[in-house]
Amino acid sequence: MSNKADVDVQTFINEQPFSRFQWLIFALCFLIVLLDGFDTAAIGYIAPSLIQEWGVTKPDLAPVLSAALFGLAAGALGSGPLSDRLGRRLVLNVSVLVFAVACLASAFAHDLHSLTVWRFITGLGLGAAMPNAVTLISEYCPAKRRALLTNAMFSGFPLGAALGGFLAAWMIPQFGWRSVLVLGGVAPVVLIVLMLLWMPESVRYMVAKGMPTERVRAVLSRISAAAAGARSFHLTEVSSAAEGKRGLAVVLSRSYAVGTLMLWLAYFMGLVIFYALINWMPILFKDAGLDPKTATLTAALFPLGGCGAIFFGWLMDRFNANRIIAIGYALTAAAIYAIGQVAGEVGALVLVVFLAGTIMNTAQVSMPALAAAFYPTQGRATGVAWMLGIGRFGGIAGSFLVAELARQKLGFSEVFMVVAIPGLIATAALIVKQFAEPGVERERRTGTEAEARASLREATQGAH
């Protein structure tokens, strides 16, 4: 590689062992998403305390529970185009700072109105951070391990949400509900310092934007010293559909439009399920007869299951990713329905909640990797961010859905039956995506196989 005057960036990354520098980027992105999950889910865990301390009803909580989701949607929709224009690193640093400050301020709110405002601002930062973390890590991954590593990084979100539940169960009785929000604000402040020191710009973004060769070489040299001899760098995109376009123009272009809409629909439905349950399960379980601490700990098992996404990433790198995730959503629908059938047995409830969470979060956490692989560099940040942003409205719908079902006085089992339906819709959306975009997908698979063959030839020639 060092003898080549002109180097293809992705081919270079594909050929090198995964370096310490790339693991550092992975760790920073994982921590961003972990804290994103913690801060997003925190409001659900403190909701029972708000009802008790402020004397509000469950329907009164719907605006504060969904405020961060409106912010998440706005942050994601705005950050994608900004990231494709200004860079991943700048948008990431600013977004983490925003949700750190706003979450800390939320801890000092004294009524639902002020808490709702601060939760919205927190959501702006959270919504901007997550898609850019996904985009950054995906652009530093070798093609054959991209889904595995992206899913492993994104699994920090449900793990952070679960961590929030376990910490809340311990912290709230000891220090009060405000302590959970204080922790959610202080931790990302520490992370910002680490990001300023060690977080690089996306090397694919730098090449796509025509940044100085010296800057690209300096970053790639931290992956391998083989980059030191390169005189120039370029990108080879598999699809030509994005030529002359950038950002949303790529995402909504004729070649990507149907796939884009199906990604939006599937992610939307997944978040209907996630937020309907993460925000309301502690309250639903408490109403079903569990004591508050047991209800909180049992609910915390639901997001914990996202670690299964690592296995899905492995499958996605080897088989048809659309079908793998579609199967996950179909199994999710069955598992969510099963929760409603075991309310009276705590042992069975714990097991089914964990199983449902594992399947549901595995499918949902896999979606950003699917989107990142679907779009070219010129529209990747926008594509991922808009899927996450549009999907957030599903989270808003999920939060209000359970509030409405409670207002209609539906029983425990009926609530979970209704919440299971979006899983079937998400399954159908990914099946449509599979059959509606055969040209793009076939071209992408052919390009990936050709790239792999070229890398193998070079490695064989080098060996001789």
C-alpha positions as a printed Julia matrix, in Angstrom:
464×3 Matrix{Float64}:
   0.0     0.0    0.0
   2.84    2.41   0.8
   4.01    2.27  -2.86
   0.69    3.48  -4.23
   0.39    7.11  -5.24
  -3.42    7.12  -5.14
  -5.26    5.18  -2.41
  -8.93    4.21  -2.18
  -9.85    4.95   1.44
 -12.39    2.16   1.97
 -10.15   -0.44   0.32
  -7.32    0.69   2.61
  -9.54    0.31   5.71
 -10.73   -3.1    4.47
  -7.17   -4.39   4.11
  -5.81   -3.32   7.49
  -6.3    -5.09  10.84
  -8.76   -3.25  13.07
  -6.38   -0.89  14.88
  -6.24    0.58  18.38
  -7.19    3.91  16.86
 -10.38    2.42  15.4
 -11.17    0.74  18.73
 -10.78    4.17  20.39
 -13.3     5.66  17.95
 -15.59    2.7   18.65
 -15.3     3.24  22.42
 -16.08    6.97  22.2
 -19.1     6.37  19.94
 -20.28    3.55  22.23
 -20.14    5.89  25.24
 -22.06    8.58  23.35
 -24.84    6.13  22.54
 -24.76    4.61  26.06
 -25.35    8.04  27.63
 -27.94    8.77  24.94
 -29.86    5.67  26.06
 -29.47    6.55  29.74
 -30.75   10.11  29.34
 -33.57    9.12  26.97
 -34.97    6.44  29.28
 -34.39    8.29  32.57
 -37.74   10.08  32.47
 -39.63    6.78  32.4
 -37.87    5.55  35.53
 -38.55    8.74  37.49
 -42.2     8.96  36.33
 -43.65    7.12  39.38
 -41.76    9.55  41.65
 -43.18   12.53  39.77
 -46.72   11.19  40.23
 -46.12   10.81  43.95
 -44.24   14.09  44.6
 -46.16   16.43  42.32
 -49.58   14.79  42.59
 -50.1    14.46  38.83
 -51.99   11.74  36.95
 -50.65    9.3   34.36
 -52.22   11.17  31.4
 -50.65   14.41  32.76
 -47.22   12.83  32.24
 -47.68   12.24  28.5
 -46.25   15.66  27.46
 -43.13   15.39  29.65
 -42.57   11.77  28.6
 -42.77   12.7   24.93
 -41.01   16.11  25.09
 -37.55   14.58  24.65
 -38.9    12.57  21.71
 -39.98   15.74  19.9
 -36.49   17.08  20.58
 -34.93   13.82  19.4
 -36.84   14.04  16.14
 -35.89   17.69  15.55
 -32.26   17.06  16.51
 -31.91   14.08  14.19
 -33.66   15.73  11.23
 -31.5    18.84  11.52
 -28.18   17.2   12.35
 -27.98   14.87   9.35
 -27.79   17.58   6.7
 -25.52   19.64   9.01
 -23.18   16.68   9.41
 -23.01   16.09   5.66
 -22.16   19.79   5.29
 -20.02   20.63   8.37
 -18.59   17.27   9.38
 -19.35   14.5   11.87
 -16.95   15.63  14.6
 -18.24   19.18  15.08
 -21.89   18.11  15.18
 -21.09   15.33  17.67
 -19.23   17.62  20.06
 -21.95   20.28  20.05
 -24.78   17.77  20.43
 -23.2    16.03  23.45
 -22.67   19.44  25.09
 -26.32   20.36  24.53
 -27.76   17.22  26.1
 -25.29   17.38  29.0
 -26.28   20.92  29.98
 -30.02   20.4   29.4
 -30.19   17.12  31.37
 -28.38   18.76  34.28
 -30.82   21.67  34.17
 -33.75   19.21  34.16
 -32.7    18.06  37.62
 -33.62   21.49  39.01
 -37.09   21.74  37.42
 -39.92   22.4   39.9
 -43.02   21.74  37.76
 -44.1    19.74  34.73
 -43.88   22.75  32.4
 -40.22   23.56  33.09
 -39.29   19.87  33.08
 -41.02   19.48  29.69
 -39.02   22.4   28.22
 -35.68   21.04  29.45
 -36.52   17.54  28.28
 -37.18   18.93  24.79
 -33.78   20.65  24.73
 -32.16   17.46  26.06
 -33.78   15.63  23.17
 -32.29   18.05  20.62
 -28.8    17.07  21.72
 -29.6    13.38  22.03
 -31.23   13.29  18.6
 -28.23   14.94  16.94
 -25.64   12.76  18.68
 -26.89    9.27  17.9
 -27.05    9.26  14.07
 -23.68   10.95  13.8
 -22.07    8.4   16.11
 -23.52    5.64  13.9
 -22.28    7.38  10.75
 -18.79    8.01  12.12
 -18.15    4.45  13.29
 -19.6     2.96  10.08
 -17.17    5.06   8.03
 -14.19    3.71   9.96
 -15.25    0.04   9.69
 -14.02   -2.54   7.18
 -16.88   -3.52   4.86
 -16.97   -7.17   5.94
 -17.43   -6.24   9.64
 -19.45   -3.04   9.33
 -22.84   -4.35  10.49
 -21.28   -6.29  13.38
 -19.3    -3.32  14.7
 -22.06   -0.76  14.09
 -24.58   -2.95  15.9
 -22.15   -3.57  18.76
 -21.67    0.2   19.12
 -25.39    0.96  18.87
 -26.18   -1.69  21.49
 -24.91    0.92  23.94
 -28.31    2.62  23.65
 -30.46   -0.16  25.19
 -27.65   -0.95  27.64
 -27.67    2.71  28.73
 -31.45    2.6   29.09
 -31.19   -0.56  31.2
 -28.38    0.95  33.29
 -30.67    3.89  33.97
 -33.28    1.52  35.38
 -30.88   -0.3   37.68
 -29.3     2.93  38.91
 -32.71    4.58  39.35
 -33.92    1.67  41.49
 -30.94    2.28  43.8
 -30.53    6.08  43.58
 -34.14    7.27  43.89
 -34.75    5.77  47.37
 -31.32    7.03  48.5
 -31.01   10.46  46.88
 -34.33   11.26  45.17
 -35.34   11.29  41.51
 -33.32   14.43  40.71
 -30.06   12.54  41.29
 -30.71   10.42  38.19
 -30.84   13.55  36.01
 -27.75   15.03  37.68
 -25.79   11.91  36.79
 -27.2    12.06  33.24
 -25.79   15.59  32.9
 -22.39   15.21  34.58
 -21.28   12.03  32.77
 -21.43   13.51  29.23
 -19.42   16.55  30.38
 -16.56   14.16  31.13
 -17.09   12.48  27.77
 -16.83   15.81  25.9
 -13.3    16.28  27.23
 -12.3    12.84  25.89
 -13.95   13.59  22.54
 -12.09   16.88  22.13
  -8.82   15.07  22.79
  -9.29   11.91  20.72
 -12.31   12.02  18.39
 -11.24   12.39  14.72
 -13.24   13.57  11.74
 -14.56   10.86   9.42
 -11.81   10.08   6.92
 -14.39    9.23   4.24
 -16.05   12.62   4.83
 -12.69   14.4    4.52
 -11.97   12.76   1.18
 -15.52   13.38  -0.11
 -15.16   17.09   0.82
 -11.72   17.37  -0.81
  -9.85   18.25   2.39
  -6.02   18.47   2.31
  -4.2    15.2    1.6
  -1.93   15.75   4.62
  -4.91   15.75   6.96
  -6.32   12.53   5.49
  -2.88   10.88   5.55
  -2.37   11.83   9.2
  -5.6    10.1   10.22
  -5.1     6.98   8.1
  -1.53    6.67   9.39
  -3.01    6.14  12.86
  -4.75    3.07  11.44
  -1.64    1.83   9.62
   1.78    3.26   8.76
   1.16    1.97   5.23
  -0.72    5.21   4.5
   2.45    7.3    4.88
   3.49    6.8    1.23
   0.17    7.79  -0.31
   0.17   11.0   -2.35
  -3.6    11.26  -2.81
  -6.82    9.59  -1.69
 -10.17    8.88  -3.33
 -13.5     7.18  -2.68
 -15.17    4.6   -4.88
 -18.91    4.56  -4.23
 -20.76    1.43  -5.33
 -23.83    3.32  -6.51
 -23.7     6.06  -9.12
 -27.21    7.24  -8.27
 -25.83    9.89  -5.93
 -23.6    11.66  -8.44
 -24.0    15.42  -8.2
 -26.31   15.13  -5.19
 -25.82   15.47  -1.46
 -27.8    14.97   1.73
 -31.58   14.78   1.4
 -31.39   14.91  -2.41
 -29.65   11.52  -2.29
 -31.97   10.05   0.34
 -35.13   10.94  -1.61
 -33.74   10.28  -5.1
 -35.56    7.82  -7.34
 -33.13    4.96  -6.61
 -33.47    5.32  -2.83
 -36.98    6.71  -2.26
 -38.94    3.5   -1.67
 -36.19    1.99   0.48
 -36.03    5.24   2.44
 -39.77    5.24   3.14
 -39.7     1.6    4.26
 -36.74    2.27   6.58
 -38.69    5.17   8.09
 -41.81    3.05   8.56
 -39.98    0.1   10.13
 -38.0     2.29  12.54
 -41.13    4.31  13.38
 -43.03    1.16  14.35
 -40.13   -0.21  16.35
 -40.03    2.97  18.43
 -43.79    2.87  18.96
 -43.13   -0.4   20.79
 -39.95    0.71  22.57
 -41.25    3.96  24.04
 -44.73    2.66  24.76
 -43.07    0.07  27.0
 -39.97    1.84  28.36
 -42.02    4.84  29.49
 -45.04    2.98  30.81
 -43.95   -0.5   31.93
 -42.93    0.59  35.47
 -46.39    2.11  35.94
 -48.25   -0.76  34.22
 -46.43   -3.36  36.31
 -47.07   -1.38  39.49
 -50.78   -1.21  38.63
 -50.71   -4.98  37.98
 -49.68   -5.59  41.58
 -45.86   -5.45  41.64
 -44.19   -3.31  44.28
 -42.5    -0.17  42.85
 -38.91   -1.45  43.12
 -39.74   -4.81  41.49
 -41.72   -3.03  38.77
 -38.75   -0.76  37.98
 -36.2    -3.6   37.97
 -38.42   -5.82  35.81
 -38.99   -2.99  33.32
 -35.22   -2.38  33.2
 -34.76   -5.89  31.79
 -36.57   -4.87  28.59
 -33.85   -2.58  27.13
 -31.05   -4.77  28.55
 -31.67   -7.32  25.82
 -30.18   -5.08  23.11
 -26.83   -6.86  23.43
 -28.3    -9.5   21.08
 -27.72   -7.01  18.24
 -24.09   -8.12  18.08
 -25.28  -11.55  16.91
 -27.63   -9.91  14.41
 -24.73   -7.83  13.09
 -22.77  -11.03  12.48
 -25.76  -12.47  10.59
 -26.27   -9.25   8.61
 -22.66   -9.32   7.37
 -23.23  -12.86   6.02
 -26.87  -13.05   4.92
 -29.64  -10.77   3.66
 -29.86   -8.01   6.27
 -33.45   -7.01   5.39
 -34.74  -10.51   6.0
 -32.78  -10.98   9.22
 -34.28   -7.83  10.78
 -37.78   -8.57   9.4
 -37.73  -11.93  11.19
 -36.67  -10.09  14.37
 -39.68   -7.76  14.19
 -42.08  -10.67  13.58
 -40.75  -12.46  16.67
 -41.02   -9.16  18.57
 -44.77   -9.0   17.93
 -45.22  -12.51  19.36
 -43.07  -11.78  22.42
 -44.79   -8.47  23.27
 -48.17  -10.19  23.08
 -46.83  -12.86  25.49
 -46.0   -10.24  28.16
 -49.69   -9.48  28.51
 -50.47  -13.13  29.2
 -48.2   -13.62  32.26
 -49.05  -10.63  34.48
 -49.88  -12.71  37.55
 -46.61  -14.69  37.67
 -43.55  -12.6   38.54
 -41.02  -15.26  37.53
 -42.59  -15.79  34.12
 -43.03  -12.04  33.65
 -39.32  -11.39  34.29
 -38.34  -14.08  31.77
 -40.77  -12.95  29.06
 -39.88   -9.26  29.48
 -36.18  -10.04  29.06
 -36.87  -12.29  26.05
 -39.14   -9.69  24.41
 -36.58   -6.97  25.05
 -33.77   -9.06  23.59
 -35.66   -9.71  20.35
 -37.18   -6.24  19.98
 -34.01   -4.28  20.75
 -31.91   -6.59  18.61
 -34.08   -5.78  15.61
 -34.31   -2.07  16.39
 -30.61   -1.61  17.16
 -29.78   -3.27  13.82
 -31.67   -0.65  11.8
 -28.99    2.11  11.79
 -26.43   -0.37  10.4
 -28.94   -1.31   7.69
 -29.44    2.38   6.82
 -25.71    3.2    6.93
 -25.0     0.41   4.45
 -27.9     1.47   2.2
 -26.73    5.05   1.48
 -23.53    6.41  -0.14
 -21.13    8.77   1.69
 -22.76   11.91   0.23
 -26.05   11.09   1.94
 -25.17    8.62   4.69
 -25.41   10.97   7.68
 -28.67   12.43   6.38
 -30.08    8.97   5.59
 -29.33    7.56   9.03
 -30.36   10.75  10.82
 -33.66   11.12   9.0
 -34.57    7.49   9.65
 -33.86    8.06  13.34
 -35.63   11.44  13.29
 -38.79   10.27  11.53
 -38.75    7.23  13.77
 -38.86    9.45  16.86
 -42.41   10.38  15.97
 -43.12    6.69  16.52
 -41.73    7.11  20.02
 -44.06   10.06  20.54
 -46.97    8.02  19.25
 -46.01    5.14  21.57
 -45.95    7.42  24.61
 -49.39    8.83  23.85
 -50.72    5.42  22.75
 -50.48    3.85  26.21
 -51.86    7.02  27.81
 -54.88    6.76  25.52
 -55.26    3.01  26.17
 -55.23    3.76  29.91
 -57.85    6.45  29.39
 -60.0     3.88  27.54
 -59.51    1.55  30.54
 -58.05   -1.34  28.53
 -56.8    -4.24  30.61
 -53.15   -5.28  31.05
 -53.25   -8.02  28.4
 -55.16   -5.84  25.93
 -52.56   -3.05  26.16
 -49.75   -5.44  25.22
 -51.81   -6.96  22.4
 -52.23   -3.52  20.82
 -48.56   -2.64  21.32
 -47.53   -5.87  19.52
 -49.2    -4.85  16.22
 -46.47   -2.36  15.12
 -44.01   -5.27  15.06
 -45.96   -6.89  12.25
 -46.1    -3.6   10.32
 -42.3    -3.2   10.62
 -41.86   -6.74   9.29
 -43.98   -5.92   6.24
 -42.05   -2.69   5.59
 -38.68   -4.47   5.38
 -40.12   -7.11   3.08
 -41.34   -4.32   0.78
 -37.9    -2.67   0.92
 -36.3    -5.95  -0.11
 -38.46   -6.35  -3.22
 -38.82   -2.66  -4.14
 -35.09   -1.94  -4.44
 -33.63   -4.99  -6.22
 -31.46   -2.9   -8.57
 -29.76   -0.89  -5.86
 -29.29   -3.91  -3.61
 -27.95   -6.12  -6.41
 -25.52   -3.41  -7.53
 -24.36   -2.95  -3.96
 -23.82   -6.67  -3.4
 -21.98   -6.98  -6.74
 -19.75   -4.03  -5.85
 -18.98   -5.44  -2.42
 -18.1    -8.84  -3.89
 -15.88   -7.2   -6.52
 -14.16   -5.16  -3.81
 -13.56   -8.32  -1.79
 -12.12  -10.1   -4.84
  -9.82   -7.16  -5.58
  -8.56   -7.12  -1.99
  -7.93  -10.87  -2.15
  -5.97  -10.5   -5.4
  -3.81   -7.75  -3.92
  -3.15   -9.76  -0.79
  -2.23  -12.83  -2.9
   0.11  -10.76  -5.08
   1.7    -9.26  -1.99
   2.29  -12.74  -0.6
   4.13  -13.75  -3.79
